Amino acid sequence: MDGRNVDRAAARRLGKNVWMARRRTGVSQEALGSLCSLHRTEIGMIENGQRLPRVDTLLKVSGALEVSVEKLLDGIEWIAPGPQVGGSFVVRKPA
C-alpha cells in the first residue's frame, strides 16, 4: 500500500470480485492490464487485496471486464459515521 489508511477487508473483497469477474471473462492479468492500460502487476495487486484502486482505475477495470462497478463492489458497504465516531467499511458475505 502507499501509506493511505486502507480498509484491508474491503481491499480483499474488491480483489476477490475483480478476480472472479476476470476469470469469468477468461482473460489473463496481462490481457486485462493491456485492456485497461495498466501493468499486470497492478491487476495482481488489486486482486490480492494489496492495493485499493482509485476511481478512474476501477472504471477502467469495470469497462474492460464489461461488468458494472456495483458488481465489483458487491459485498462492500460504507457505514456512515455517527456524531462522534468515524465511519467504516463493512464487508458482507455474498447472498
N, C-alpha and C positions, 0 to 999 in steps of 0.2 A: 504494500500500500504506500501511498505517497505522504503519509503523515496526517491526513484528514481523519477526523473521528468517523469511522465507518462501522455500521452495524454488521458484524460478521455473519450473523444468521441470515440477514436479508441478502447479503452478497452471495452466500452459498445457495440460497433458494433461487435467486435470479440465475446464477450459474447453472444450476440443475435444469431450470426451464429452458435456457439457451441451448444447453447440451441436448436435451430431449427434442427440441424443435429442429436442431441441426441434424440429428440422427434420423428424424422422420423424413427430412428432405434428401438425405443420402449424400450430403456434401462433406468434404473433409474440412478441418480447421483452416487449412491453407486456402482451399477454394472459397470458403466463406470470407476469410480475410481479404482475398482478392476482390470479391464482390463488394465488400464494404470499404475498400481502400485502407485496410488495417493489416498489420503484420499478424501472422498466425499465432505468435506468442501472446499477442493481445487477446485474441479469441480464447486461447488456452487459459490465460489468467482470469478472464471473466468466467469461463466455465468452471474453473476450480475455486471460485469464490475469493480469489486473491485480489481482484480489482472490481470495484463498483464503477461501471461506466458512466460517463457524462450523458446528458440527454441526447446530444447530437449523435453520439456513438450508439446509444440504444436505438435511436431511429434508423440508423444505417443497418444495424443488425436485424431489426424487425423487418425492414423493407427487403433486405437480401433474402431472408428466410420466408418472406411472404406470410408473416403472422403478425397479429396486432401487438402493439406494445402492451396492451392489457393482458394478453396471453403470456407474454414474457414476465409480467409482474404478478401472475397468478399466485396466490398464497401469501402475498406480502401486503400488509396494511399499515398505514400510518395512524397511530393513536395520538390525537391532538393533545397538547399539554394542558394540564389543569392550571388553576390560578398560581400555584407555587411549585409546580413540578414540570420538568422538561418532558417533551413528547418522546415517543419511542416507536420503533417498528415492531410489529407483531407478525411472526411467520406462522401461518396456519397450514396444517396438513391438507392435501387435496381431498376433495369430497369423493 
